[in-house]
Amino acid sequence: MATNAPKGSGRKGIVKGRIQVFNPHNKRWTKIDTKTHEFMDQYSRRWKAFKGVKKVAKKV
């Protein structure tokens, strides 16, 4: 059975080595690795951004 982690053990601050950009054609945020410049993931819900990942473009 899954349990909650102890309080305070989660991520603190921004995720390093990743950025996210907004794609106005499909209205979704795409996560990019800053070292390899590869697309990593795309958020499935429209207009919602990844948590803790630096945004380099604002939504239109």
N, C-alpha and C positions, 0 to 999 in steps of 0.2 A: 504494500500500500504506500502511496506517495505521501510525503509529509512536507510541511513548510520548513525552509531553512531557518536557522537562528536569526534573530533580528540583527541587521547591520552587516550581514555577510555578502550582500549583493554588490552589484557594480556601483562604483562611486565615480561620478564625473562622466566625461565624454569617452566614447569608444575611440581608441587610437588606431590609425592606419586605415580608416574608412571615411568616406564622404557619401553624401546623397545628393542627387540632382533630381529636379522635377521635369518630367516629360510632358509637355503640354498636349501632345497628340493623343495619348491615352489617359492623361490626367492621373499618373501614378508616380511615386517616388522610386528611384532606382539607386541601389547601394553599390558603390564602386570601391575596389581595393586601391589604395594610393600607391602601393609599390609596383604592382603588376598592371594596373590600369584596366583590370578586367571587371565586367559586370558580375556582381555576386548574387544579387537577389532583387526582386521587385515586389513592393508591397501589394498585396492582393486587393485591399480596399482602396477605393479612389479617394483622393485628397488627404489621406492619412499618412503621416511620415513615420519613419523608424525612430524609436526612442534612443536617445543618447548618441546619435550619429550626427556629425556636423553637416549642416545644410549649406550648399554653395550657391543655390538659386532659390528664389522665392516663387511660390505658386502664383499663377496669373489670375 
